[in-house]
Amino acid sequence: MSAQPESARADSGLAHNRSRAGSGGPRYPGWLALPAVSWYVLFFLVPLGFIAVTSFGEVVGFSDVAYTWSLDNYRYLWDDIVGEIGLYRTIFLNTLKLSIVGTLSTLVIGFPLAYYIAPYARHKTLLLLLVIVPFWTSFLIRAYAWLIVLDPEFPLYRALGLSDFVERQGILFSEKAIYIGVAYNYLPLMVLPLYAALERMDWSLVEAAQDLGDSPVRAFRRITLPLALPGILAGSLLVFIPLTGEYIIPVLLGGSKTFYAGNLIAQQFLESRDWPLGSAIAMVVIGALTIALLIYARALGKQEQYGG
Amino acid sequence: MIGRRLLGGYAVLAYVFLYAPILVVVAFAFNGGRDVLFWEGFSTKWFEVALRTPEITEALRRSIFIALGNAVVACILGTMLALALPRMRPWLRTPVDALAYMTLVTPEIVFAIAALVFFVQAGNALGLENPLGWQTILIAHVVFNASVVALIVRARFVSMGQSFEEASFDLGAGPLATFRQVTLPRLAPAILAGGLLAFTFSFDDFITSFFVTGPTSETLPIYIWGQLRFGVTPAINATAAMMLAFTLVGVVVAYLVLRRSEQSREGGLPGV
């Protein structure tokens, strides 16, 4: 994931100059992209098209899909969302809350860490690597580790005589456990781009601001924060997007008590066997995500316009 | 100065937060007792139990097999893509680029069900009785891992400059000869690192595998997930510890390979 800002930078700078310098010269042929692009189209775009089509179908019999081109699934969801009971509305709102709170908590936890690693530490490569390593290990294992750590009978709590206290908090198999698990599992995704932005920052600007009479807080707000903004925005995207489809953590740590869009989709496919409705819910998630990203991109464009 | 100290203390706490849960899993894999939460002395017996459970060894073998196949295919597709992209016309490069990024950022559950629907319907159309199996897992994993390899290889390919390639082409070598003699030797570390990361991504993947797996093609994460319904057991911890060890070796080797090649070039910071 860290390669992302790297390559983006390389493309906008180096690649641009070179392609101009060597345009028309010999190069690797463009058809080399064909195998990968065919793979993407056949096994990614076409499947996404399949669920778009399936979302307009209906179930016949046990789990067969009839492609009836009806809007029934969307109408059903819409009626629920604006209706009185609002079962799906609650789930979509839960998902929105999870994505926003999850993103903010990784930002709050991750920013001081990135802030520490970027300018100060002597062994910053090692410190950064230590943040990345958990990210490369199994998401599933990192999630279920909290089943042990949050258990009131965890030996540390017993040794400290805190078992009853932890028990009373009722953290495991509640929403709290879900939020802890989310903050934990997604933290590296936030720290990486934050670090990338802070590492590139010219820290003498902060010193200059302070020399000229800014308080540390004011210097932080006027210099550090704006310069860290690209990292904050990139990190927020990296955390927010996958959170909209989070499935593992609510099931493992929330005891399936709180439902989110990801669980709802999975349930339609694994238990209810209502593929058309599951597909429609997936389309709603993608649609909402696309709209959110477009608004975000627009806000970003405006901000760059005015921010100079 | 005080702020810096505070920040340092905070960083220590953050690293404890990052590592304590993982270390707890590993530590409790060495618990001699039957109950996960009651320590009854150091023992490696749960590793023996895990390695004598046919479901676990079979799932482990299958996971390694799929991850290896996935890494090879992803390396080939990703590297070819990385070579083609930097010099593509912008109107063509932009959509291809967007497509590659999309495979990485789409919520995994959406891709997983899309792949499931696609494989089942394609299997029906082809008259396959059981379309889902290790093959479908491998095909689905390659989708996002080809992008991972392409990202890493392209970053290196663009940053190392292409004057050697241009010279080779000017002297009359074809793309294949140029790739073998000029580009591959310089890109090899990036391709290897990309392949190792693709391996660990596939090896650890749960959601995609879970949805496109067949009745007889359980991978290790799917096995662990199934067992977790009955709670954490020491044998699961031992299995997880082995998985962690496997992934860690892959990641550390990938890091060292990238760093060594990076240092021999300019002594800069590693890109990953």
Interface residues (C-beta under 8 A of the other chain):
Chain A: S2 A3 Q4 E6 S7 A10 D11 L14 A15 R18 S19 G22 G25 P26 R27 Y28 P29 G30 W31 L32 A33 P35 A36 V37 W39 Y40 V41 F43 F44 L45 V46 P47 L48 F50 I51 T54 I109 P112 L113 Y115 Y116 I117 Y120 A121 T125 L127 L129 L130 V131 I132 V133 P134 W136 T137 S138 F139 L140 I141 R142 Y144 A145 W146 L147 I148 V149 D151 E153 F154 P155 Y184 L187 P188 P216 L237 L238 I241 P242 T244 G245 Y247 I248 L252 G262 I265 A266 F269 W275 G278 S279 A282 V285 I286 L289
Chain B: G3 R4 L7 G8 Y10 A11 A14 Y15 F17 L18 Y19 A20 P21 I22 V24 V25 F28 V36 L37 F38 W39 I76 L77 G78 M80 L81 L83 A84 L85 P86 R87 M88 R89 L92 V96 L99 A100 M102 T103 V105 T106 P107 E108 I109 V110 F111 I113 A114 A115 L116 V117 F118 Q121 I139 A140 V142 V143 A146 A150 L151 I152 R154 A155 V158 S159 G161 Q162 E165 E166 F169 D170 P175 T178 F179 L197 T200 D204 F206 I207 F211 P221 I224 W225 L228 G231 V232 A240 M243 L244 T247 L248 G250 V251 Y255 L269 P270 G271 V272
